[in-house]
Amino acid sequence: MKKLFISLLGMLLIFGSCVQTEKKPAGKPLYMWFDCEANYERLSYPDSIAFYLDKVREIGFTDVVIDVKSIMGEVLYDSKIAPYMGEWKGVTRERDYDMIGIFIGECKKRDLRVHASLNIFAGGHNFHNRGVIFGEHAAWQSQCYWIDRIMPISEMKWNYNGMLNPALPEVQEYQISILKEVVGKYPGLDGVILDRARFDGITSDFSEASRQMFETYAGLKVENFPTDIIYWEKDEAGKDVWRRGQLFNKWVEWRAMVIHDFFAKARTAVKEVNPAILFGDYTGGWYPVYYELGVNWGSKNYDPSLEYDWATPEYKNSGYAELLDVYLSGLYFYEVTISEVEKMNEEAMKTRGEAAMGKGREYWYSVEGCAQLAKKVTMGAVPVSGTIYVDQYRDNKEQFQRAVAMAMRSSDGLGIFDIVHIIQKNWWDALAAGIREGQENTR
């Protein structure tokens, strides 16, 4: 009888294991992003959350990403650290409305993984004069060198994104404390994804604190600050443009090391709270110019100094792909294939506004090419989930569908930013068709 019992128990364990395996999403992961501001009203009701989770699960998505910390530095849960985002454009939520808890519960019912995304070094919305840089943390905001002066980013009203200075130790400690709070408060989360874990752009940060930290890092004195790093002049058309100073490359290296070191500390911190949590990141996929944001999302084994004149031989040490479990790379280009880019004429190029597009016809000005570039730079250190920006395709549903299929084929997974555009355009059918096409072509 004892042997029979053990045999039956073994069969039950094997059967149970098989059933559990069948429940897990198969194939490449598919991430649907829920922006906190664009979806504030629709995510203010539990039945609305359930409705849209049914929609994304029906199409085949395996993961959802929910914003829990806005670009204003406000959070969407009851925090003891950060201000609560209890209102947006006239819609209000009570502090005890547990959006994250609702998402976790509803996702588990549907066998969806759920990731919390946080806008890490964002601290204000300049168009609304709202956020932590307009209140108690004004001293943390980026100081930007713009044409003829260094100015607080809150005064740059043409730039909606009121970023903090990532190099400040107090800023990093504050952000890590929020990450730890979220992970500890919600053990049902499958992952956290960092967004805007970067500098604002090449014009930031030129505060005195950043100058001193750079001088310590580089072991030198900046004689002419900030013009030894960047300076401004007029181009042939009379437009103000920035140029590289003599210390530019070392400055680029330092900024990337600031972000790398933050990622290392953040990963350790969240894993200490929950060792099973997936640690992820979103960036744009246009690597050749992403150094302007102080970010090297590539592998530490990839050496950009062999290809790009802005990189020092030491720049590769700032690569943080090995620190990631999840990586979403923005393939934010209208052209789907490399061949489409090659056919573009010069007049068409002049009217384009995609991120990072300049003169020429770089192969990575396409979904296909950008995915190839991301895979090349990360060198297999982390799976690359190619992310599509839905609104980029305007009213061209067919082009969007092709882009989805291409991202599926050329990447290790798919990300969609954002569900609000799918809802507004009613492109559920095109999204489903693009996923099917991509899956069929990768079998």
C-alpha positions in Angstrom: 0.0 0.0 0.0 2.8 2.4 0.8 4.4 1.8 -2.6 1.1 2.4 -4.3 0.5 5.6 -2.4 3.9 6.9 -3.3 3.3 6.0 -6.9 -0.1 7.7 -7.0 1.4 10.8 -5.3 4.2 10.9 -7.9 1.6 10.8 -10.7 -0.4 13.6 -9.1 2.7 15.7 -8.7 3.7 15.2 -12.4 0.1 15.9 -13.5 -0.1 19.0 -11.4 3.2 20.2 -12.7 2.0 19.7 -16.3 -1.2 21.7 -15.6 0.8 24.5 -14.0 3.1 24.6 -17.0 0.2 24.8 -19.4 -1.1 27.9 -17.6 2.2 29.8 -18.2 2.2 32.0 -21.3 4.0 30.3 -24.2 6.3 31.9 -26.7 7.5 35.5 -26.7 6.2 37.8 -24.1 3.8 40.5 -25.2 3.6 43.7 -23.0 0.7 46.1 -23.0 1.5 49.5 -21.4 -1.1 51.5 -19.4 0.1 55.1 -19.1 -1.1 56.6 -15.8 -2.0 60.1 -17.2 -3.6 59.1 -20.5 -5.6 56.4 -18.8 -6.3 58.0 -15.5 -10.1 58.1 -15.7 -10.6 54.6 -17.2 -8.3 53.1 -14.6 -10.3 54.7 -11.8 -12.9 52.0 -11.8 -12.3 48.3 -11.1 -14.8 47.1 -13.8 -13.0 49.2 -16.4 -9.7 47.6 -15.5 -11.2 44.2 -15.7 -12.8 45.0 -19.1 -9.5 46.1 -20.7 -7.5 43.2 -19.2 -10.0 40.8 -20.9 -9.4 42.6 -24.2 -5.6 42.3 -24.0 -5.7 38.7 -22.7 -8.1 37.7 -25.6 -5.6 39.0 -28.1 -2.8 37.0 -26.6 -0.9 39.5 -24.3 1.1 37.8 -21.5 2.2 40.9 -19.5 0.8 44.3 -18.6 2.8 47.4 -17.5 1.1 49.9 -15.3 2.5 53.3 -14.5 2.6 53.8 -10.8 4.8 56.9 -10.7 4.0 59.8 -13.0 6.3 62.2 -14.7 5.4 64.7 -12.0 6.9 62.5 -9.3 3.4 61.7 -7.9 2.5 58.1 -7.3 -0.7 56.2 -7.8 -0.8 54.3 -4.5 -0.9 55.3 -0.8 2.8 56.1 -0.3 4.6 57.2 2.9 7.3 58.8 0.7 6.0 60.4 -2.4 2.9 62.7 -3.0 -0.3 60.9 -4.1 -1.7 61.6 -7.6 -5.3 61.9 -6.5 -6.5 64.1 -9.3 -5.9 64.5 -13.0 -7.8 66.8 -15.4 -10.8 67.0 -13.1 -11.0 63.3 -12.3 -10.4 62.4 -8.7 -9.5 59.3 -6.7 -9.7 58.7 -3.0 -6.3 57.8 -1.4 -7.5 54.4 -0.5 -8.3 53.5 -4.1 -5.9 50.6 -4.7 -5.3 50.6 -8.4 -2.2 48.4 -8.2 -3.9 45.9 -5.9 -6.9 45.7 -8.3 -4.5 45.1 -11.3 -2.7 42.4 -9.5 -5.9 40.6 -8.5 -7.4 40.8 -11.9 -4.2 39.9 -13.7 -3.8 36.8 -11.6 -7.3 35.7 -12.6 -6.3 35.9 -16.2 -2.8 34.5 -15.9 -1.2 37.8 -16.9 2.1 39.0 -15.4 1.9 42.5 -14.1 4.8 45.0 -13.9 4.9 48.4 -12.2 6.6 51.1 -14.2 8.1 54.2 -12.5 9.2 57.4 -14.1 12.4 57.5 -12.1 14.1 60.8 -12.6 11.0 62.8 -13.7 9.8 65.4 -11.3 7.4 67.8 -13.0 5.1 68.6 -15.8 6.1 72.0 -17.1 2.9 72.6 -19.1 0.9 72.3 -15.8 3.5 73.7 -13.4 2.9 70.6 -11.3 5.2 68.2 -9.7 7.9 67.8 -7.0 10.2 70.3 -8.7 7.5 73.0 -8.2 7.4 72.2 -4.4 9.6 70.7 -1.8 12.2 69.3 -4.2 12.8 72.3 -6.4 16.5 72.1 -5.6 16.7 68.7 -7.2 15.6 69.8 -10.7 18.0 69.7 -13.7 20.0 72.8 -14.4 20.3 73.1 -18.2 22.8 74.9 -20.3 20.7 76.6 -23.0 22.4 78.8 -25.5 23.6 81.7 -23.3 22.8 80.6 -19.7 22.3 77.8 -17.2 18.7 77.7 -16.2 16.4 75.5 -14.1 14.4 73.1 -16.3 11.1 74.4 -14.7 11.7 77.6 -16.7 12.0 75.8 -20.0 8.3 75.9 -20.9 8.8 74.4 -24.3 9.9 71.2 -22.7 7.0 69.4 -20.8 9.4 67.0 -19.1 10.6 68.5 -15.8 13.5 66.2 -15.0 15.6 65.9 -11.9 19.4 65.7 -11.7 20.2 62.0 -11.6 23.7 62.6 -10.3 22.6 63.9 -6.9 22.9 61.2 -4.2 19.8 62.4 -2.4 17.8 62.1 -5.6 19.0 58.5 -6.1 18.3 57.5 -2.5 14.8 59.0 -2.8 14.0 57.0 -5.9 15.3 53.8 -4.5 13.2 54.2 -1.4 10.1 54.5 -3.6 11.1 51.4 -5.6 11.6 49.4 -2.3 8.3 50.7 -1.0 6.3 49.6 -4.1 8.0 46.1 -4.2 7.4 45.6 -0.5 3.9 46.9 -0.5 2.8 44.7 -3.4 4.5 41.3 -3.3 2.1 40.1 -6.0 4.0 42.2 -8.6 5.9 40.2 -11.1 8.3 43.0 -12.1 9.3 46.6 -11.9 10.2 48.6 -15.1 12.2 51.8 -14.9 11.3 54.6 -17.3 13.1 57.9 -17.7 16.0 56.6 -15.7 18.2 59.2 -17.5 19.3 62.8 -17.8 16.9 65.1 -19.6 19.2 65.6 -22.6 22.6 66.8 -23.7 22.0 70.2 -22.1 21.7 68.8 -18.5 22.9 68.7 -15.9 25.2 71.7 -15.6 24.7 72.4 -11.9 27.7 73.2 -9.7 27.2 69.8 -7.9 27.5 68.0 -11.3 30.6 70.0 -12.1 32.3 68.9 -8.9 31.3 65.3 -9.2 32.6 65.2 -12.8 35.9 66.8 -11.8 36.3 64.2 -9.0 35.5 61.3 -11.4 37.8 62.6 -14.2 40.6 63.7 -11.9 40.8 67.1 -13.5 39.7 70.8 -13.2 37.2 72.2 -15.7 38.8 75.5 -16.5 35.9 76.8 -18.6 32.6 75.5 -17.5 30.4 74.6 -19.3 32.0 75.5 -22.6 34.8 72.9 -22.2 32.0 70.4 -22.3 29.6 71.9 -24.8 29.2 75.3 -26.3 26.7 77.0 -28.6 27.1 78.7 -31.9 25.0 79.6 -35.0 24.9 77.1 -37.9 24.7 78.1 -41.6 21.0 78.8 -41.3 21.4 81.0 -38.2 20.0 78.4 -35.9 21.5 78.0 -32.4 23.2 74.6 -32.1 25.4 72.9 -29.5 28.9 71.7 -30.2 31.3 69.4 -28.4 33.9 70.9 -26.2 37.3 69.4 -25.4 36.0 67.4 -22.4 32.8 66.3 -24.1 33.7 62.6 -24.4 34.8 62.2 -20.8 31.6 64.0 -19.6 29.5 61.6 -21.7 31.3 58.7 -20.0 30.8 60.1 -16.5 27.0 60.6 -17.1 26.6 57.1 -18.4 28.5 55.7 -15.3 26.1 57.7 -13.1 23.1 55.9 -14.6 24.9 52.5 -14.6 25.7 52.8 -10.9 22.2 53.8 -10.1 20.9 50.7 -11.9 23.2 48.5 -10.0 22.0 50.0 -6.7 18.4 49.9 -7.7 18.5 46.2 -8.8 20.2 45.2 -5.5 17.7 47.1 -3.5 14.5 45.6 -5.0 15.9 42.1 -5.1 16.6 42.4 -1.4 12.9 43.1 -0.8 11.7 40.5 -3.2 14.3 38.2 -4.8 11.8 36.9 -7.3 10.9 40.3 -8.8 11.9 40.9 -12.4 14.0 44.1 -12.8 13.4 45.8 -16.1 13.9 49.0 -18.1 12.5 50.9 -21.0 14.6 53.1 -23.3 14.4 54.3 -26.9 16.2 52.0 -29.3 18.2 54.7 -31.1 21.5 53.8 -29.5 23.9 56.0 -31.7 22.4 59.1 -30.1 21.1 57.8 -26.8 24.4 58.9 -25.1 22.9 62.4 -25.1 20.6 61.2 -22.3 23.5 59.8 -20.3 22.4 56.2 -20.9 24.2 53.1 -22.1 21.7 50.3 -22.2 24.1 48.1 -24.1 26.1 45.1 -22.9 29.3 45.8 -21.0 30.9 43.6 -23.6 29.9 45.9 -26.5 32.5 48.6 -27.2 30.9 51.6 -28.9 34.3 53.4 -29.2 35.0 51.2 -32.1 32.1 52.7 -34.0 31.3 56.1 -32.6 33.4 59.2 -32.0 31.6 60.3 -28.9 32.6 57.2 -26.9 35.8 56.8 -24.9 37.4 53.3 -24.7 36.1 53.2 -21.1 32.5 54.0 -22.1 31.7 50.3 -22.4 32.0 50.0 -18.7 28.8 51.9 -18.3 26.7 49.2 -20.2 24.0 47.8 -17.9 22.2 45.2 -20.0 23.5 42.5 -17.8 21.7 44.1 -14.8 18.3 43.6 -16.5 15.8 40.8 -16.5 13.4 42.6 -18.8 14.2 45.2 -21.5 11.7 47.1 -23.7 13.3 48.9 -26.5 11.4 51.6 -28.4 11.4 51.0 -32.2 9.8 54.3 -32.8 9.9 54.7 -36.5 7.2 54.9 -39.2 9.1 52.9 -41.8 8.8 49.2 -41.0 11.6 47.7 -43.2 15.2 48.8 -43.9 14.3 48.8 -47.6 11.7 51.4 -47.0 14.3 53.7 -45.5 16.6 53.2 -48.5 13.8 54.4 -50.8 13.0 57.6 -48.8 13.9 60.8 -50.7 15.6 63.9 -49.2 12.4 66.0 -49.3 10.5 63.3 -47.3 13.3 63.2 -44.7 13.1 67.0 -44.1 9.5 66.7 -42.8 10.2 63.8 -40.4 10.1 64.1 -36.7 10.9 60.7 -35.3 13.2 60.5 -32.3 16.9 60.7 -33.3 16.4 61.1 -37.0 18.9 63.3 -38.6 20.5 63.7 -42.0 21.0 60.5 -44.1 19.2 57.2 -44.3 20.4 55.1 -41.4 19.2 51.6 -41.5 17.9 51.9 -37.9 15.4 54.5 -38.9 13.0 51.6 -39.2 11.3 49.0 -37.0 13.4 46.2 -38.5 16.7 48.1 -38.4 16.2 49.5 -34.9 15.5 45.9 -33.6 18.7 44.7 -35.3 20.6 47.5 -33.6 19.2 46.7 -30.2 20.0 43.0 -30.5 23.6 43.9 -31.7 24.3 46.3 -28.8 22.8 44.1 -26.0 24.7 41.0 -27.3 22.2 38.5 -25.8 22.7 39.8 -22.2 18.9 40.4 -21.9 15.9 39.6 -24.2 14.9 42.6 -26.3 11.2 43.3 -26.5 10.6 45.6 -29.5 8.1 48.3 -28.5 5.8 50.1 -30.9 4.5 53.6 -30.4 0.9 53.3 -31.7 0.2 57.0 -32.4 3.2 57.2 -34.7 1.2 55.5 -37.4 -1.5 58.2 -37.3 -4.4 56.9 -39.4 -2.5 54.2 -41.3 -3.8 51.0 -39.7 -2.0 48.8 -42.3 1.4 50.3 -41.5 0.8 49.8 -37.8 -0.2 46.2 -38.4 3.0 45.6 -40.4 5.1 47.3 -37.6 3.6 45.0 -35.0 4.4 41.9 -37.1 7.9 43.1 -37.7 8.6 43.8 -34.1 7.4 40.3 -33.2 9.6 38.8 -35.9 12.8 40.7 -35.2 12.7 40.9 -31.4 12.4 38.6 -28.4 9.1 40.0 -27.5 6.6 42.8 -28.2 5.7 46.0 -26.3 2.7 48.3 -27.2 2.7 51.9 -26.1 0.0 52.7 -25.2 -3.4 51.1 -24.8 -5.0 54.5 -25.0 -4.2 54.8 -28.7 -5.5 51.3 -29.4 -8.8 52.3 -27.7 -9.1 55.7 -29.4 -8.3 54.3 -32.8 -10.2 51.1 -32.3 -7.2 49.2 -33.7 -7.8 45.9 -31.8 -8.3 44.0 -35.0 -5.0 45.3 -36.6 -3.1 44.6 -33.3 -4.4 41.0 -33.2 -3.6 40.5 -36.9 -0.1 41.9 -36.6 0.6 39.6 -33.6 -0.7 36.6 -35.6 1.5 37.5 -38.6 4.5 38.0 -36.4 4.0 34.7 -34.6 3.4 32.8 -37.8 6.7 34.1 -39.3 8.7 33.1 -36.3 7.7 29.5 -36.0 
